[in-house]
Amino acid sequence: MVRRIASQVHKQVSRLMRADFIKKEPVWYKAVLDYPPLPLPPKAPPERSDYDLAPRKQSSSSKMRPVTPKPLPIHYLEDDIRRQFYRDHPFEAFRPKSLVEGETIQTPHSMRGEQWTRLRQRGRNPSPEDAIEFVINLYRFHNVPLSEAYSRSVAQFRALQSGRHVAATYASLEADHLGAIFGPSEIEHGFMKEKRSLETWERREELDEGAMAARKRWKSIFERQNGGTWSRGAEYVRLWKDGVRPTYAPVLTEPEHSVYFEYI
């Protein structure tokens, strides 16, 4: 029997009985026909908490939300903050970041909740996701308004990034003054690769000749025992005009020619 839900078992049994697949009527068949099961209700979305729903305006008259089969929109506060953060800091999206996942899921940072009061507690080089998470942490655990929490997080993020940039700049100047030699940067690597690519254009003709020589490693050398030159078919045409019938078996009338191959 094909797998069916509970409210459709008697319908499937009736079809199998009409096809003589079930010879004997089940004991429960007439009882189910007299008292058929209730039909299933239409598909309705499951109830959700207010955590992943958009904030609703409070109204005096509470109306029941109509049941529709369409899924409800999912809303997270982090998405709104992340959208606003990258709108204010568009160049943060260009920072290199590894997208390779490890064997295990990274454990959450130990500094969170009520203990996390400053963004600096996550390190001197916070990521944009740390700043976004810090906004949510201030809003949920320290009862700070969302706008003020965002301002605090952005101010601390900019201060840490500015301090790191100044420290890296002065460290580079100090190392250069003491005689340190730095390797080429990624931009210089790109220029070097472009220069090597342009140099290949000057050697293109030489490379093409080498490729043609590689494809023609074998050549045929034809030697005549009696010497002679190729007449380009003039002798054949002269004999044809004179009415001389050519022979198509030169092996029987002419001396043999040696043909061999030489490897270059």
N, C-alpha and C positions, 0 to 999 in steps of 0.2 A: 504494500500500500504506500502511496506517495505520502510524504510527510505533510500533515495539515495541522492547522491550529484547532483548538478544542471546539470552537463554534462551527466548524465546517466538516467534522468527522462524519456525521450522519449523511451529509450531501455526497461525500465521496463514496460512502458505503452503498447508497442508492444507485449511483452510477455503476459501481462494480457489480451489483446484483442484476441490473438490466443487461449487462454484458456477459452474464453467466460466469463471471469470475469467482463470485461468492455463491456457492450452491445453497447454503443453509442460512436462513435469516438469523442475525444475532439476537440474543435474548433482550438486549436493551434497546433494540431498534424502535419498536412501537412506542415504548415509553418516551423516548427522545422526540419522536414525531408528535406525540400528544403534548409534550411540554418542551418545546425547542429552546435551546439556550439563547440568551440575550445577544443581540449583535454587538460587535465591538464598536466603541465610540470612535469618532474621527480622530485622526492623528493630531495631537495637540502638543505644543512645545512644553518642555518641563519647566517647573517653577525654578526661578533663580533668586539668589540673594541680591541685596543691593550693592554687593561688592563689585560685580562686573557689569552693572547697569549704569547708564548715564544718569546723572542727578535729575530728578523730576521736580517740577514746580509744585509747591503745596497749594492745593485748591480746597475751598470750603466744601464743595460737593464732590465726594469721592465716587467715581464711576468705575464699574467693573471693566476690566480690559477684555475686549472680545477675543475669543479663542480663534486663532488662525493657524493654519498648518505651516506658515512661514517661520523660519528661525528668527529669534530675536537678535538685535544687534549686540555685539560684545564690545564693551567699553572698559578701558583701563586708564586710570589716571596717569600712569607712567607714559602712555602714548602722547597725551596732551603736553606733558612737560618736555618729553623728548622732541616733539615737533617744534615747540617754542625755543628750546635750547639750540637746535641746529639752525633755526631761523636767525637767532642772534649770533651764532658762531658757525658760519657756513664752512670755514676752512678746517674745522675740526674733523669733518668727514673725509679729508684727504690725508689724514695721518695714517701711516702704514700699520696694519693690524693683521696678525696671523689668524686665518680662518680654519686651521687644521685642528680637528678635535682629537683629544687624547683617548686613552682606553677607558677612562672613568670620567664621570661628570665632576667638574670642579666643585669642591665644597664651598659653601658660602663663607664670606669673611667673618671672622670672630667678632670684629668690631661693628656692632649694630645695636639697634634698640635704644634704650635710655642712656647707655654708656657712650654712644656716638654723638658728641656735641660739636665737634669740629671736623672739617673735611681733611685736615692735616693728619688725623689719626689713621687714615688709610694709606699714608705715604706722601712723599714730596712730589710725586708725579701722578696725580689722579687722572683717571680716564673720564671721558664724558659720561659713561654709565655710572661711575662713582658719584659724580655731581648730581645726576638725576636721582639716584637712590638716596642721596643725602637730603634732597628736597622732600621726598616721601617720608623719610625717617623723622625729619623735623615736624612735618605736618601730622603724623600719626602718633608719635611717642612724646613730643614736647608741646603739643597743642599750639603750634605756631601757624598763623594764617598762611595760606598757600602762596600768596604773592610775596609776603615777607620771607618765607622760607626759600623761595626761588631767588630772591635778591641776595640773601646771605650765601647761598650755595654758589651762585655765579661770581660774587665778589671774591670769595675764598678761592674758587677755581682759577680766576684770572690772576690773583696774587701769587698762587703757587706756580702757575705756568710762567709768569713774568720773572719770578725769582730763579726758577730753573734755567730760563733762557739767559739771564744776566750771568749766572754762575758758569754756565757752559761757555759763554763768550769770553769771559775773563780767564777761564782755565785754558782755552785755546790760545789766547794771546800770551799768557805766561809760558805755556809749553813752547810756543814759537820763539819767544825771547830766549829761552834756555837752550835752543838748538834742536828741538824735536822736529822730526820730518814726518809729515802726514802723507798717507797714501792718496791716490786719486779718489775723488768723490764719485758719486753715482753719475753726476752730470758729466764729469770728465771721462768716465767710462763710456758714456753714450757718445761723446764726441770722438773718442778713439775708435769705437766700432764703426761709426759713420765714415771716418777717414780711411779705415781699412777697406770698407765697402767701395769707396770711390776709387781707391787705387786699383781695384780689380778691373775697372773699366779700361785702364791703360793697357792691361795685359790680356784683354779679351781676344784680340787677334791671335796672340801667341797660344792662348788656351784653346781656341777653336782649331788651330793647326795641329796641336797635340791631340785633340779629340779625333780629328780626321785620320791622323796617323795611327791612332789606336784602333780605329775601325778597319783600317786597311793594312793589317799585319801580313796578309798573304798576297802575293802577286804571281801572275802567270808569265813565264818566260818561254817564248816560242823561238826555236832555232831551226833554220833551214840548213840542210847539208850542202846544197848547191848555191847558197847565197840568194841574192835577188832582193827586190824592194816591192812594196805593195803598190799596185797600180790603181787602187781605188775602184776596181771593177771595170776599168777601161778595156782590158783585154777580153773580158767576158762579153762586153757589149760589141766589140769588133768582130769576135767570132760569131755572135748571134746575127749581126748584120750580113756577114758573109755566108750565112746559111749553114755554118758548121754546127753540128749537133753536139752539145756538151755531154760529157760522161759524168754520171753521178756516183761513180765508184773510183775515186782517184787512187785508192789503195792499190788497185790492179794495174794502173798505168803510170803512176808517179812514184818516185822513191819515198820511203817512209820518213816521217818527221818525228823528231824527239820532243816531247812536251814534258816538262817537269816543273815542280813548284819549289820555290825558294822562300824560306822564312826570313823575314826582315828582322 
